Amino acid sequence: MIDILFFGRMADLMRERRISLDLTDARGTLFRLREEIFQALVDSGRITPGLIRMSVNQVVTHSDQPLSDGDEVAFFSVFSGG
């Protein structure tokens, strides 16, 4: 199982903050998971893939990587502030 967390606009769009998925459902990589979760929102124009930020086990990443059982993946939008 992997835990998937949503923050900010991602949580608003998904209408939930946390889900758990069997690793086989996630297809094994971060980019595939992102595509599976957000494809309908991308297709409808509600979100742009480039604005989705990701972290694996609390480390922000911009590259694809394999996922392992027990990983925590978070999706969030770009933050601004000062």
N, C-alpha and C positions, 0 to 999 in steps of 0.2 A: 504494500500500500504506500502511496505517496499522499502527503497532505498538500493541498493547494489553497493558498490564501489570496484574497483580493483586497486591494486597498484603493482609496480615493475613487476616482471615476470608474475604475475597473469594477469595484464593488457595486457601484450604482448601476452599471450596465448589466452585471451578472445577477443583480438582486440577491446576492448572498456574499458572505465574507469568507467562507471556508467550505471546501468539499474534500472528500477523500476518494481516490481512484485506485483500482487495482493497477499495478504497473503494466500489465499486458494491455489494459485499456488505453494507456497513455502512449503506446507504441514505442516506448523506450528512449526517446530523445526530447530535449527541451523544446526545440523548434516544432517538432511534430505535435507535442502537447499543446503548445501555443496555438498552432493552426487548428487543431481539433476543437479547442475550447472557444476560440474567437471567430472562426470562419463565418458563421452566420452574421455576426455583427459587422465584419469586414465587408461581406457581400452586400449588406444593406446600407453601407456607407456610414454607419454609426460610429465607426472607429477606424483609424489608420494604423496599419501594423507597425509603422515606424515610431508610433507614440506609445507603444506598449513596452514598458520596462520590466525586467525580470531579475529574480535572484534565486539561487539554489543554496539551501542551507545557510541563508542570511548573507550570502556573498553576491553582490550585484554582478551580472554578467551580460555581455552583448553577443556571446558566441554560443553555438550549439554545443551540447554535451550530452553524454549518456546519463540517464537517470537510474538510480538504484532504489531498491526497496527501502523504505524509511526516510527518503529525502523529503525535504520541505521546499516547495516551490512557491514563490510569491510573484504576483503580477500587479503592477502599479503604473500610474501615469506619471508624466514628467511633473516634478514639483518645482515651484518657484518661491522665492522669498528673499528676505534680506536680513 
